[in-house]
Amino acid sequence: MTPVELSRTVLHAVRRAVDEGELAVAVLPERVVVAPPGPGGCGDYATSVALQLARPAGQPAPALAELLRTRLLRTDGISDVVVTGPGFLNISLDGDADGRLVRDILRAGPRYGHSDTLAGQTVDLHAAHDARAVVLMDAVARVLRSQGARPRLTCAGPPEDAWVCILGVPSDISAGTGTGTGTNAPLRPVPAPADPTPLGRDAARWALLHPAPHDRPHIGDSQSEQHLAQRETNPLFRVRYAHARTRALLRNAADLGFTPEPGPLTPEPGPVTSEGDGPVTSEGEGPLTPEGDGPVTVDGEAQGLIQLLADHPRVLAATAAHRAPDRLARHLVAVADALAPLLPSVLPLGDEKPSAAHRARLALAEAAGTVLAGGLSLLGIDAPEHL
């Protein structure tokens, strides 16, 4: 169950409670926010929907949370629901939730996280006649489309030819004036201090989109070189390199005769003798021990990555709502950095035979690469297979 599906499940429980007279609320929320639990929480996800509805329902939040808890426990895919604090619902998914998430990502491909939340809505976007503003508008429009909206783009002047040819902005942006407010206000980010086009499309778009709109892009003089450098200090390089590594792992695995298959990331531990004999870990460092050495660390490292992948749909929705592609860019960096520790354990080493755990790690790596490719595409940046 993905976070989007869980959000819909909780909202469905609220609606059923209203329909059956257990809950009296005049206006229901359009969506329910689910996120990893905060301090004091537990389980896989938490939601404050009971706190949100307590006042309009005229019920204490803990009582309302308990009502929803009872309903959610009847839902397939949910193993436990715990009420904590003033009324937070902490939801645990069935044991194979990680495997289902990976399957969902691989099934959806680069469209994972896309939704129809904004279907039927026309969103007017207007940009100042500035390279960064137009690139920002283009990226926002791409993310809005991923959420089902129909963006309508205007600019204070026709886009420059170099912006179209090099930066990849649409050539059919209409000239016009923006008079909206709030999220419909004209997009006026801090302009780039120098012409970004010498960087080329991918590096220039990243340099313009990765900083928050109110922050000054690092472009000009020696600052531009950092966006082209193939080293770890360059976040764009880390993201694209992580994606390319996942594609290389898939090719190498095919050469070894195995394919990705979602499942447990660690092998079932075999018997451990008093001398410490037993199955060898995927890292080739000796037997598993009762203290949890060996590939158990792979599973622990992977949990942070899995949480980030599960959070991707929420990040896309927030990027669309706040007109802030920098949120997506930072999320991709976090995914790439969380993926890095997993990569050395994906392929068997030496004489080791491919196991179910290797296939599961390969599937997780492929899922992470899929999210990276999809996110870069929404930013208008290429995700190369080789780097």
Secondary structure, DSSP 8 states (H G I E B T S, - for coil): --HHHHHHHHHHHHHHHHHTTS---SS--S----B---TT--SSEEE-HHHHHHHHHTS-HHHHHHHHHHHHTTSTTEEEEEEETTTEEEEEE-TTHHHHHHHHHHHHGGGTT---TTTT-EEEEEE-SSHHHHHHHHHHHHHHHHTT-EEEEEESS---HHHHHTT---TT-EE------GGGS-B-----SS--GGG-HHHHHHHHHSS-TTS----SGGGGGGGT--STT-HHHHHHHHHHHHHHHHHHHHHHT-----S-SS-------TT----B-TTSS-B--TT--TTHHHHHHHHHHHHHHHHHHHHHHHHHHHT-HHHHHHHHHHHHHHHGGGGGGSS--TT----HHHHHHHHHHHHHHHHHHHHHHHTT----S--
